[in-house]
Amino acid sequence: MTSNPRQFAIVTGASSGIGYELAKLCAENGFDLLIAADEPQINQAANDFRSLGVEVEAVEADLATIEGVDRLYEAAGGRPADALLANAGHGLGHGFLDQDFTEARHVIDTNITGTIYLIQKVGRDMRARDQGRILITGSVAGFMPGSFQAVYNGTKAFIDSFSFALRNELKDTGVTVTCLMPGPTETEFFERADLLDTKVGQQKKDDPADVAKDGFDAMMNGEGDVVSGWKNKLQTTLASVTPAGVLAEYHRKLAEPGSGED
Ligand SMILES: NC(=O)c1ccc[n+]([C@@H]2O[C@H](COP(=O)([O-])OP(=O)(O)OC[C@H]3O[C@@H](n4cnc5c(N)ncnc54)[C@H](OP(=O)(O)O)[C@@H]3O)[C@@H](O)[C@H]2O)c1
């Protein structure tokens, strides 16, 4: 256990995109970091954050697995986390029947199983200390059936819902739960999900630094949720009064393979 007076944050999926920017904000605000991702690129991110003057440990682990999450948790060495930013996740394009089931399951295991397992482990410690902040990266995708990204949108509907429920369960404690719900954001997400030939893959997207700032600020203020960006706020408001079949048809136009311009 360290006697370091700085606060301590665990950030998953910190090697790129929104998670990188979240971890950077934590470092800029004086949090020591334990960061994780599945690829060696996480070590480069760790070097970047160390240059901001905080202590950083990086773990390379597949957070879709219980073993990977356990390894991340153990790397904290018992140091209590002041903040957990559960952000790691990925998508998967194409029609469900055309997807490789192992890949589809990896989306569920990363976005749901590994995410909530880590939240349970770290959340129990926070509740015992009656103190802590949990930020979960959900998505506006959770508001609509995701034709040609069906499994992914389903995982984010789970996460958006889970986040509000956990927040309510902890309302009489010093632990806050915040759900960050980004819209399409300029990260490696679309390439990784094989969505580059789709309309959503090619459209102009939000800046991950802006999205992360919205999430970080909401977490620090203990807010329940934040939809990043006014267009996305409007879209989620409309989605709540639009029939699911209409939303699914809308999503088809965005995510069907070949729906992009080239
Ligand atoms: N981009 C968008 O439009 C958008 C919109 C709404 C919500 N989101 C959500 O935002 C979060 C971050 O995504 P992003 O857009 O920033 O994409 P990204 O640039 O691809 O970043 C994803 C991060 O998660 C990590 N990750 C993915 N699967 C993992 C696994 N099984 N184990 C460990 N690390 C894993 C990646 O590391 P490795 O590369 O090492 O696996 C990477 O650090 C995700 O939860 C995503 O669903 C994204």
The ligand as an SDF file (V2000), in Angstrom:
LIG
                    3D

 48 52  0  0  0  0  0  0  0  0999 V2000
  -16.0600    5.9180  -31.0090 N   0  0  0  0  0  0  0  0  0  0  0  0
  -17.3640    6.0010  -30.8770 C   0  0  0  0  0  0  0  0  0  0  0  0
  -18.0730    6.4530  -31.7950 O   0  0  0  0  0  0  0  0  0  0  0  0
  -18.0210    5.5950  -29.5840 C   0  0  0  0  0  0  0  0  0  0  0  0
  -19.3240    6.0400  -29.3380 C   0  0  0  0  0  0  0  0  0  0  0  0
  -19.9540    5.6780  -28.1570 C   0  0  0  0  0  0  0  0  0  0  0  0
  -19.2910    4.8970  -27.2340 C   0  0  0  0  0  0  0  0  0  0  0  0
  -18.0150    4.4590  -27.4950 N   0  0  0  0  0  0  0  0  0  0  0  0
  -17.3620    3.6270  -26.4800 C   0  0  0  0  0  0  0  0  0  0  0  0
  -16.2010    4.2810  -26.0460 O   0  0  0  0  0  0  0  0  0  0  0  0
  -15.3030    3.3300  -25.4930 C   0  0  0  0  0  0  0  0  0  0  0  0
  -13.9070    3.5880  -26.0460 C   0  0  0  0  0  0  0  0  0  0  0  0
  -13.9080    3.3590  -27.4460 O   0  0  0  0  0  0  0  0  0  0  0  0
  -13.1590    4.3120  -28.4750 P   0  0  0  0  0  0  0  0  0  0  0  0
  -14.1600    4.8810  -29.3680 O   0  0  0  0  0  0  0  0  0  0  0  0
  -12.2400    5.2110  -27.7600 O   0  0  0  0  0  0  0  0  0  0  0  0
  -12.3790    3.2150  -29.3600 O   0  0  0  0  0  0  0  0  0  0  0  0
  -10.8350    2.7870  -29.4380 P   0  0  0  0  0  0  0  0  0  0  0  0
   -9.9970    3.9350  -29.8610 O   0  0  0  0  0  0  0  0  0  0  0  0
  -10.8610    1.5570  -30.2640 O   0  0  0  0  0  0  0  0  0  0  0  0
  -10.4660    2.4330  -27.9300 O   0  0  0  0  0  0  0  0  0  0  0  0
  -10.9260    1.2650  -27.3100 C   0  0  0  0  0  0  0  0  0  0  0  0
  -10.0350    0.9630  -26.1260 C   0  0  0  0  0  0  0  0  0  0  0  0
  -10.5540   -0.1940  -25.4440 O   0  0  0  0  0  0  0  0  0  0  0  0
   -9.5320   -1.1940  -25.4020 C   0  0  0  0  0  0  0  0  0  0  0  0
  -10.1200   -2.5240  -25.4600 N   0  0  0  0  0  0  0  0  0  0  0  0
  -11.0690   -2.9780  -26.3180 C   0  0  0  0  0  0  0  0  0  0  0  0
  -11.3280   -4.2690  -26.0460 N   0  0  0  0  0  0  0  0  0  0  0  0
  -10.5300   -4.6300  -25.0150 C   0  0  0  0  0  0  0  0  0  0  0  0
  -10.3350   -5.8350  -24.2910 C   0  0  0  0  0  0  0  0  0  0  0  0
  -11.0180   -6.9560  -24.5600 N   0  0  0  0  0  0  0  0  0  0  0  0
   -9.4220   -5.8470  -23.2840 N   0  0  0  0  0  0  0  0  0  0  0  0
   -8.7180   -4.7420  -23.0060 C   0  0  0  0  0  0  0  0  0  0  0  0
   -8.8440   -3.5690  -23.6500 N   0  0  0  0  0  0  0  0  0  0  0  0
   -9.7550   -3.5250  -24.6420 C   0  0  0  0  0  0  0  0  0  0  0  0
   -8.6440   -0.8940  -26.5820 C   0  0  0  0  0  0  0  0  0  0  0  0
   -7.3690   -1.4500  -26.3500 O   0  0  0  0  0  0  0  0  0  0  0  0
   -6.7380   -2.5690  -27.3650 P   0  0  0  0  0  0  0  0  0  0  0  0
   -6.6970   -1.9130  -28.7180 O   0  0  0  0  0  0  0  0  0  0  0  0
   -5.4260   -2.8380  -26.7570 O   0  0  0  0  0  0  0  0  0  0  0  0
   -7.6730   -3.7130  -27.3350 O   0  0  0  0  0  0  0  0  0  0  0  0
   -8.6140    0.6200  -26.5470 C   0  0  0  0  0  0  0  0  0  0  0  0
   -7.7280    1.0640  -25.5540 O   0  0  0  0  0  0  0  0  0  0  0  0
  -15.8670    1.9680  -25.8490 C   0  0  0  0  0  0  0  0  0  0  0  0
  -16.5440    1.4330  -24.7250 O   0  0  0  0  0  0  0  0  0  0  0  0
  -16.8610    2.2710  -26.9460 C   0  0  0  0  0  0  0  0  0  0  0  0
  -17.8880    1.3360  -27.0230 O   0  0  0  0  0  0  0  0  0  0  0  0
  -17.3720    4.8000  -28.6490 C   0  0  0  0  0  0  0  0  0  0  0  0
  1  2  1  0
  2  3  2  0
  2  4  1  0
  4  5  1  0
  4 48  2  0
  5  6  2  0
  6  7  1  0
  7  8  2  0
  8  9  1  0
  8 48  1  0
  9 10  1  0
  9 46  1  0
 10 11  1  0
 11 12  1  0
 11 44  1  0
 12 13  1  0
 13 14  1  0
 14 15  2  0
 14 16  1  0
 14 17  1  0
 17 18  1  0
 18 19  2  0
 18 20  1  0
 18 21  1  0
 21 22  1  0
 22 23  1  0
 23 24  1  0
 23 42  1  0
 24 25  1  0
 25 26  1  0
 25 36  1  0
 26 27  1  0
 26 35  1  0
 27 28  2  0
 28 29  1  0
 29 30  1  0
 29 35  2  0
 30 31  1  0
 30 32  2  0
 32 33  1  0
 33 34  2  0
 34 35  1  0
 36 37  1  0
 36 42  1  0
 37 38  1  0
 38 39  2  0
 38 40  1  0
 38 41  1  0
 42 43  1  0
 44 45  1  0
 44 46  1  0
 46 47  1  0
M  CHG  2   8   1  16  -1
M  END
$$$$
